[in-house]
Amino acid sequence: MSGTFRAIQINKTDDKQTAALVELSDADLMDGDVTVDISHSTLNYKDGLALTAKAPIIRKFPLTPGIDFAGTVSASDNPDYKPGDAVILNGWGVGEGHSGGFAERARVKGDWLVKMPGGMTAAQAMAIGTAGYTSMLCVMALEDAGITPDSGEILVTGAAGGVGSVAIAILSKLGYSVTASTGRTSEEAFLKGLGATSIVDREEFNTPPKPLAKSRWAGCVDAVGSTTLANVLSQMNYGGAVAACGLAQGMDLPASVAPFILRGVKLLGVDSVMCPKPRREQAWARLAQDLDMAKLDSLTSHIKLDDVIAAGADIMSGKVRGRIVVDIA
């Protein structure tokens, strides 16, 4: 382990935020009891927000963004980890208040780490990333709510994005019939290749929502929020459930109580950042089992650390589909 490493660093001066690829030393590592040599990271929507300063994601400066990473433990004072262990990190405020995955090295709390599931590579883990891990949490939430493949059609909003694309792949492998909602109709072949049985234009969910509309969906994985989520709720079948995990359209929810009190609809909040470790471990074990890795490869592209800043702007401009893996090592 050499004393220097490359990293993306975000600084802020006079209310202006800048991002640059720099060389840091071990003295720049933050507090923690496990040091990880990072081999792969990934670019999520939240990372795009951080890199472009479109939202106040970064809470201290200077900081290395990147809410995900995978790599190998190089030093540990934590009894659960030893040098050589392959590990994954998602969430816990890493890449926001604690330096994260867009670097060749990180030091974090061992309690934030999950051991790599058997048979999964670091590149595959980051092709999954927070987006895919969140997708699995959403699927588990629907299962916990009693939604089965026999319940009816499942809607996935923001289908061409990271959460949506992996959710389609998982749900289809589990035997669900999936409808994909996207504004990019050119992605129909891509989405059907992941397992979607039909495609709907997202504009269908962008009109002023009715308290109740015609029943259409047994379940939904929603990464969009706002008017889209309100319309989806109004269209749920009796006893249906929506796993809500994102706000790509907005944080507001212009809905009524009608779906909840007249159809028994369940709105399930899914948080990936502070999710307890046992649930995380369950989700990652399920991903190793229930995600078709060939489909994962089909929705994944790779970039280098040098490309991360430009890719952050691309994801905010809607130019990215599926998952982006950052090959660090």
Disulfide bonds with the S-S distance in Angstrom:
none
